[in-house]
Amino acid sequence: MKFNMIAGAVFALLSVAFGAFGAHALKDVLTEHYAAVWETAVQYQMFHAVGLIVIGILMSKSLLGPTPMLSRAGILMFIGVILFSGSLYVLSITQIKVLGAITPIGGVLFLVAWLMVILAASKL
């Protein structure tokens, strides 16, 4: 519970910082295409930062509790942020296109994590 909430808050903080960095420091460095890729990374990082915080809240004893399903969902979402957004950040800066092959792995982890949240919540 605590890990998910802290990780979510850290990812949210970094999302704001990376968004500002991309908008200001990289505005004359990135092409329009790679600026859009950077923005996608920032958006998905923020969405899933909030997702991690939600998982942490759901794990409270007054809601769903610290279930194994939610714990695994948090881990998958955490790794998904690193793989999805991380690969897009590096791709934007380096333009090494093979890094784009990592991004869908993170996306699949997001999907599985959200499915696990649905399954955990449906067991109410």
C-alpha positions as CSV (number, residue, x, y, z in Angstrom):
1,M,0.0,0.0,0.0
2,K,2.6,2.5,1.1
3,F,5.0,1.6,-1.8
4,N,2.3,2.1,-4.4
5,M,1.3,5.5,-3.0
6,I,4.9,6.7,-2.7
7,A,5.9,5.3,-6.2
8,G,2.8,7.0,-7.7
9,A,3.6,10.3,-6.1
10,V,7.3,10.1,-7.2
11,F,6.2,9.2,-10.8
12,A,3.7,12.2,-10.7
13,L,6.4,14.6,-9.5
14,L,8.7,13.3,-12.3
15,S,6.0,13.5,-14.9
16,V,5.5,17.2,-14.1
17,A,9.3,17.8,-14.2
18,F,9.7,15.8,-17.5
19,G,6.8,17.7,-19.0
20,A,8.3,21.0,-18.2
21,F,11.7,19.8,-19.3
22,G,10.3,18.7,-22.6
23,A,8.3,21.9,-23.2
24,H,11.2,24.2,-22.4
25,A,14.6,22.6,-22.6
26,L,13.8,20.3,-25.5
27,K,11.6,22.6,-27.5
28,D,14.3,23.5,-30.0
29,V,16.0,20.1,-29.8
30,L,13.2,17.6,-30.7
31,T,11.4,17.4,-34.0
32,E,7.6,17.8,-33.9
33,H,7.3,14.0,-34.0
34,Y,9.6,13.3,-31.1
35,A,8.1,16.1,-29.1
36,A,4.8,14.3,-29.4
37,V,6.4,11.0,-28.4
38,W,7.9,12.8,-25.3
39,E,4.4,14.2,-24.5
40,T,2.9,10.7,-24.8
41,A,5.5,9.4,-22.3
42,V,4.6,12.2,-19.9
43,Q,0.9,11.7,-20.2
44,Y,1.0,7.9,-19.7
45,Q,3.4,8.3,-16.8
46,M,1.0,10.7,-15.1
47,F,-2.0,8.5,-15.8
48,H,-0.3,5.5,-14.2
49,A,1.1,7.5,-11.3
50,V,-2.5,8.3,-10.4
51,G,-3.3,4.6,-11.0
52,L,-0.6,3.6,-8.5
53,I,-2.0,6.0,-5.9
54,V,-5.5,4.6,-6.5
55,I,-4.2,1.0,-6.0
56,G,-2.6,2.1,-2.8
57,I,-5.9,3.6,-1.6
58,L,-7.8,0.5,-2.6
59,M,-5.4,-1.6,-0.6
60,S,-6.5,0.2,2.6
61,K,-8.3,-2.1,5.1
62,S,-11.5,0.0,4.8
63,L,-11.7,-0.7,1.1
64,L,-10.4,-3.9,-0.6
65,G,-7.4,-4.5,1.7
66,P,-3.9,-5.5,0.8
67,T,-4.9,-8.3,-1.6
68,P,-2.2,-10.2,-3.7
69,M,-4.1,-9.2,-6.9
70,L,-3.7,-5.5,-6.1
71,S,-0.1,-6.0,-5.0
72,R,0.7,-7.6,-8.3
73,A,-1.2,-4.9,-10.2
74,G,0.9,-2.2,-8.5
75,I,4.2,-4.0,-9.4
76,L,3.1,-4.4,-13.0
77,M,2.0,-0.8,-13.3
78,F,5.3,0.4,-11.7
79,I,7.4,-1.7,-14.2
80,G,5.0,-0.6,-17.0
81,V,5.8,3.1,-16.4
82,I,9.5,2.4,-16.5
83,L,9.3,0.4,-19.7
84,F,6.6,2.4,-21.5
85,S,7.4,6.0,-20.6
86,G,11.1,5.3,-20.1
87,S,11.6,3.8,-23.5
88,L,9.7,6.7,-25.1
89,Y,11.9,9.3,-23.3
90,V,15.1,7.6,-24.4
91,L,13.7,7.2,-27.9
92,S,12.8,10.9,-28.1
93,I,16.2,12.0,-27.2
94,T,18.4,9.4,-29.0
95,Q,16.0,8.6,-31.9
96,I,17.2,5.0,-31.7
97,K,14.1,3.4,-33.2
98,V,14.7,-0.1,-31.9
99,L,13.7,1.3,-28.4
100,G,10.2,1.5,-29.7
101,A,10.0,-2.3,-29.4
102,I,10.2,-2.0,-25.6
103,T,7.2,0.4,-25.4
104,P,4.5,-2.2,-26.2
105,I,5.8,-4.4,-23.4
106,G,5.1,-1.6,-20.9
107,G,1.6,-1.1,-22.5
108,V,0.8,-4.8,-22.0
109,L,1.8,-4.5,-18.4
110,F,-0.5,-1.5,-18.0
111,L,-3.4,-3.5,-19.5
112,V,-2.8,-6.5,-17.2
113,A,-2.4,-4.3,-14.2
114,W,-5.8,-2.6,-14.9
115,L,-7.4,-6.0,-15.5
116,M,-6.1,-7.1,-12.1
117,V,-7.6,-4.0,-10.5
118,I,-11.0,-4.8,-12.1
119,L,-10.8,-8.4,-10.9
120,A,-9.8,-7.4,-7.4
121,A,-12.7,-4.9,-7.3
122,S,-15.2,-7.4,-8.7
123,K,-14.6,-9.7,-5.7
124,L,-16.3,-7.2,-3.3
